[in-house]
Amino acid sequence: MTRHDGRANDQMRPISVTPGFTNTSAASVLIQAGNTMVLCTASIENSVPPYRMPRKEGDVVKGWVTAEYNMLPGSTSPRKQRDRSKVDGRTTEIQRLIGRSLRAAVDFEALGEHTITIDCDVLQADGGTRTLSITGGFIALCQAVHVINSARTKPTSNIIKDSVAAISVGVVNGTPVLDLDYPEDSSADVDMNVIMTGGGKFIEVQGTAEGEPFDFDTLQAQLALAKIGVDQLTAIQKKSLADAWPLG
């Protein structure tokens, strides 16, 4: 199958990463896949939510990581209405996905009495905003951990247990493909988001048949494509973080 933008079936859109995109938060990164752009920032609080506080003497304080997600009004055409009174269901579902995906990477006891909030703001949307938010959010998370560690007398080397990245896969015109943009996503027979660790373990798989159900072989083909994408994204994360890369 020839994709509309000329990519091979196992080829991602061009990825660019700009660390330190803003200087008002503890960490930030602008990440772009094709025409999708997401700004991920990390904020650090030297405290934890009340439910994370020790319940009895001798308990260790365990840190926390949470995430928020939003699409700016100008990120789509026509204009997306700004969330003013409440967060809609889609946004809530996505930011929960981002949060639990990033939490899978963290040793909270090693993090200690800190809360890291990852904000993912979509500047431009052309498919894959949630997966790109997770991939960029992990970069911002590592930058924030680096800030915390730099302030410690004895840095902790095991706060991040493994890397996390995410990619979309799907079936378009009967063929499994990697990294769907909006034209492909809107016409796909199957749409799937796959979140994995750099070590090759699955954190979450979200897959839906938009029309006819799909078989096991089709599922396997999509997961194999996702592994190709995550491996490439992990290498990009490592290169962009340089000395702040928390793993061996």
Secondary structure by P-SEA (a helix, b strand, c coil): cccccccccccccbbbbbccccccccbbbbbbcccbbbbbbbbbbcccccccccccccbbbbbbccbbbbbcccccccccccccccccaaaaaaaaaaaaaaaaaccccccccbbbbbbbbbcccccaaaaaaaaaaaaaaaaaaaaaaaaccccccccccbbbbbbbbbbccccccccccaaaaacccbbbbbbbcccccccbbbbbcccccccaaaaaaaaaaaaaaaaaaaaaaaaaaccccccc
